[in-house]
Amino acid sequence: MSALASSSPEHPVGSPPPVSFDNTAIAFATKSDAQMRKAHLLFSSLEQPVLVRAGIPLSAWLLRIGFPGVRLLVKHTVFEHFCGGESIQECDAAIAALGRFGVQSILDYSVEGEKSEAGFDATTRETLATIEWAATHPHIPFSVFKVTGLARFGLLEKLGARETLSADEQAEWERVRERVLRICQRAHELGVRIFIDGEETWIQDVIDGLGEEMMARFNRERPLVYNTYQMYRIASLGNLRAALERATSKGYFLGAKLVRGAYMEKERQRAKERGYADPIQPDKAATDADYDRAVLFCLDHLDRMALCAGTHNEASSQLLMQELGRRGIAANDPRVFFSQLYGMSDNISFNLAKAGYNVAKYLPYGPVRAVLPYLIRRAQENSAIAGQGGREARLIRGELRRRKQAKALLGPGQQVQ
């Protein structure tokens, strides 16, 4: 039966649940006052661009050389806030805490840029382990992997430039395809949906090709493999439309995860250095517009695809909620998910989940040193002018004030809700 016909008893089709992203009591329900103060200190620090520019390279260097105490400092500050742990088992507490409030988790082994065949094979095994874990866990609806965790970046660059591979490189590429196939095959066997994350534009066409190859094989009954579309890329909306045309003509479902993007400065710099047209949208407004167009396009074709809206943008989240209601699609329709990163935008994630929408947090994990590139991106993202960090700090300050005021009104022994 079509999921369009299903609805939550609390939230009937056509009546979108009211959601306020300013409700900090719901947003930070899992966090103690001490955790809130610690998070506020972190985000306040990330609001200082000079501190971030100087502190990140220094911390990364000290961590790489094994300087005493630095690993523990990183683990109990930025790592603790943005990651679930160093292993799947260590993530269990975070998964349970999120799950109690209806927020699901996506285990993300955030080790990037492996360079050896042994490293690629180890990442493959770890990704398979996340699929096995998800298959038995009620709060883990997806698994995820990056192709650069399974393949040498230089090989992907050569393929992206359409250069001829040597015999050894061709054999190397076949091993990459076999790793991706093993992951998607296992996900299909266990019924676990899986994301292929987006990466740099000059290797993304190769990743897109792999993703569509896997979808043609495993998305015959329903969307199971999802490709990622970074909407700060000018070509992404057209690529999404073309991908659906190919999927429809070949008889498989398209899985689409929409994000804004994570490599803008690197993309612009490379285009400038190499003298080709900048592949990134001219400004944030253009990115936002294409993101919202992509959301509407996915909803227009929900009979042939599934959507995961990966966004920290409140306006885009409100648009998707409104469109679900307008189109008579249930808040908990399994073809539509919202997603945010762990440690960020809890005001969106928890308030959406409270209203009955499908929400899943990316929950990165891995050894502290190995996930450093991920942590650096989060720190840089949150230090941007008028960016995420300022909003997070403001929300936390508001919740701490609310709790203080509530405590003043309570009698001895009573707890703030």
N, C-alpha and C positions, 0 to 999 in steps of 0.2 A: 504494500500500500504506500502511496506517495506520502512523504513526510509533510507535504502541504496540508494534509488532512488532519494532522495531529496538532494538539494544543495542550498547554498546561491548564489544569482546572482553575488555577489562580489567575491566569492571564490568558483569556480567550483570544482566539484569532481575531485580528482587526482592532484589538484594543491594546496598544503597546504600553507596557508597564511604565509608570512615571519614574524617571531616574534623575537624581541630582548628583553631579560629580563633586559638589561642595560638601557632601555629607562625610565629614572626616571621622565621625564615630564609627561608621561602617567601614570606611577605608582602612583604618588602623586598628581594627578590632583584635588582630592577632598580636599586637605589640604592647609590651609593658612600657611604663613611663621611662624606665632606664633605657630601653631599646630606642624609644622615640628621641630621647636626648642625644644618644649616640648617633642616630641617623641625622639629626639636625646638625650636629657638629660636622659630620661628613659632608653633607650638601652645602653647608655654609663655607666649608673649605674649598669645595669645588666651584663656588661662585667667584673665587679669586683667580683670574686667568694667569697672573704672574706665578702664583704658587703652583698651579697645575703645570705650566710650561717648564718650570724648573724642577718641581718635585717628581714628576712622572719619569723623566729620563734618569734622574739620580736614583730613584727607588728601583727602577728596572735594572740599572747597571749593578747596584749593590746586591740585588737579588740574584743576578746571574753569576756573580763572583762568590756568592755564598757568604756575604758579610754577616757577622753574628747579629741575630735579633731581627733582621729585616724581614725574613720569611714570616715570623710570628706577627710582626707589626702589620704586614700586608694582609695576612690571613684573618686577623681579628679586626680589621677595619674595612677596606674596600672589598676584599674577597668575601668576607662574612656577609656583607650587605647585598652583593650582587650575585653570589653563587650559593648553591645548595650544600656543597661539601666537596671533598676531594674524591669521593667514590659514590657509586649508586647508593650504597647502604647508608652513607652519611647524609644523603638527601632525604631519607625517609621522614625525618622530623619536619622538614619544611613542607614536604608533600602532604603530610597529615594535617599540619596547621592550616595550609591553604584549603585542603579538602573539607575541613570542618565548616568552612564558610562558602562552599559551593564553587570554589576556584580550583580548576584542574591544573595539572602540571605537564610539561613537556621536557623530559630529560634530554639535556643538550651537552654532549661530551665536547666541551669547547676547546679542544686542542687543535690548533691550526698550523699550517705550513710545515707539516712533516716532510722529511727529505729522504728517508730511506725506505726500502721495501719492507723492512721489518717494522718500521713505524706505521706504514700504511696498513699492514696486516693487523697490527695491534689495534689501530683505530677501528678497523672493520670488525674485529672481535668485540670491541667495546660497544659499538653501535648495535651489533646483534644482541648483546646483553641487555641494552635498553629496550629492545623490542620484546625480548623474553619477559622482562620485568613488567612492561606495559600490558602485556597480554593477560597478566594475572592481577593487575592492580586497577581498582575501580576509578581511581582519580588520575589516570594517565591515558589520555585518548590518542596521543600521537608520539612518534619518535621523529628524529631529525638527524641529518648529517650534512657536512660540507664536502664537496668533491675534493677540495684542496687538502682534506684530511686523509684522502685515499689515493691521491695522485700528485706527482711532481708538478709544481707550478710551471716550470719551464716547458714541460711536455704539453700542458694545456695551452700555454702561450703559442707554441709552434703549431698546434692544431688550430687555434683561433686565427692565426695568420695564414692558414691553409698552405703551410709549407710541407714538403714531402718528408715523411718520416723514414728514418733508416730501418733496417730489419730489426735491430735491437729495440728501437723506439716503438715500432709497431707491436712487438711482443709485449713491451711495457704497457702500451695502451690497452691491449687485450686483457692484461691483468687488472687494469683499472676497471674496465667494463665488467669483468668477472666479479670484482668486489661489489660494485653497485648492484649487479644482478643478484648476488647472494643476499644482500641486505633487503632488496625489494621482494625477492622470492620468500624470504622468511616472514616479512611483514604480511604478505599475502596469505601465507599458510596460517598465520595466527590472527588474521583480521585486524591488524594494527595499522592505522593510517600513518604515512610517513612523509615528511617534508624534505625536499632538497633545497638547501639554503641558497640564496643569491650571492654572487661574488662580483669581482671586477668586470667591467664591460668587455674588456678584450679577451676574456676567457668565458664570458657568459653564454655566448652562442654554442660553445662546446657543451656546457652544462645543460643548456636547453635541449640540445639534441639527445643527450643521455636521458634527461627527464622524460621526453616524449617517447623515446624508445621503451622506457619502463612502463609508462602509462598505457601504451599500445598493447603491452603484454599483460599488465595486471589490473587495469581499470575497466575491464570488460563488463563487470557486473555493477560496479559502483566506483566513485572516486576514492582511491586508496593512496596512490602516489600523487603528491602535490609539487608543482614547480613554483618558484618564487619570482615575482615580478616587482622590481624596484622602480617605483613610479617617479623618482627623480631623474630617471633616464628618459630622454625624449622619445626613444623608440618603444618604450615598454607597453603603452596602450595599444599601439598597432600590433606588437608582438603577441599580446594577449588575445586580441581579436583573431589573428591568423592562427594561433594555436588552437582556439576553439573550432575554427573551420576545419582544420586538419583532423582534430579529434572526432568531429561529427561525421566527416566523410569516411573515416576509417573505422567508425563504430565503437569508439571507447569514450569514457567520461574524462573530463578535464578536472584536475585539482589545481586550484589557484590560491596561493598565499600572496597577499598584497602587502607591501611595505613601502616606506618612502625611500630608504636607502642608507648606506653606511660608509661609503667610500668617496664622498664628494670632493674633498680637497685633493686626494690622490688622483682622481679622475681628471680634474681640471689641470693639475700640474703636468700630467703625462700628455694630455692633448696639446698643451702649450709647448712642451719640450719637443714633441714629435711633429708638430705642425698640422694636426688634423682638427676637424671641427669638434668643439666641445660637445660630448654626448649628454651632458647634464642640463636639466631645465635652467632657464635664465634666472629664475628666482623662486622663492618659496611658494609664492602665490600660484605659479604655473605648476609646481609639483602638487600642491594641494588640489588644484582643479583636476589634474589628470588622475590623482588618487580617487577622488570622488566619482569621476566618470567611470573609472574601472569598477568601483563598487556597484554602481548602477548597472553597468554592463553585465556583471556576474549575476546580479539578481534577475536581470532580464532573461537569462539563459540557465536558470537554476535547474531546469529539467535535464540539462546535459553536463552540469558541472557542480562543484562545491567550492565554497569560499571560506578562507580564513583571513579576516581583516586584522593584520598585525599593525596596530597603530597606537600611539600615545597622544593622538590628537582628539580633543574633546568634540570638536565640530564634526569630524568625520564619523566618530562613534555615534553622535546624535543623529546624523543623517542616516546611518545604517539602521538604527532603531526605528526611526520614523518610517523608513521605506518598508521595513518588515511589517509594521502595522498597517501601512497604507495598502500593501499588496496582499494582506491577509495571510502572512506567513508567521507561524508560531514563533515566539521568542526562543523556544528550545528546539527549533528545527535542526536536526543533526547535520544538515548541509551547510550551516552557517555558524562560524565561530568568531569570537573576538579574541585577540591575543596581545599581551604586553610582556615586557621583560621583568623578571624577578627583581624586586628592589626598586621598581619604578612604576609610577602611575597606578598606585594602589587605589587611588580615588576613582579611577575608571574601572579597574578589574573587579573590586569588591562590590561596588554599587551595581554594576551590571549583573554580577552573579546573584546578588540579593534579589534582583528583579526577575530572575529566572532565565537570563540569557546564558548561552554557552560561552564560557571564558576559560582560557588556558594560559598559564604563565610559562614562558621559556625559563627553565631552571638549569642554568649552566653548572657544570661540575668538572672536576679534573684537578690534577696536581697544581699547586699554587703557581709555580714557575711556568708550567705549560699553558695556563689560561691567561697569562699576562697580556698577550695581545688583545684579548677580549676585554680585560679590565681597563686597559689603556683607552680603548674606544669608548667605554662607558664614562670614564672620567672626562675625556675630551668632550663628549656629547653633553654632559651635564655642566660643563664650564662655559658653554657657548653663551654669548650675550643674549639676554632675554630667552634663554633656553630652559631645558628641563630642570636643571639644578635649582634655579630661583623659584620655580613653581613648587617643587618638592619641599624646599625649606619653608615656603610660605604656608603650605598645607599643614606641615608638621607643627609649626608655631601655633597655628589656629587650633589644632587638636589639643596641644598642651594647655593652651589657655582655656579651652572648653572643659578639659578634665579638672583643671584647678578650680574653676568656677563651680563645677558640679560637686566637687568634694566639699567646698565651703557650705553647700546647702544640705549635705548629708549628715546624718547622725553618726556617732561612734560605731565602728564595726561594719558600716555599710560600704559597698563598693560601687565605683562609677561604672555605668554601663556604656 
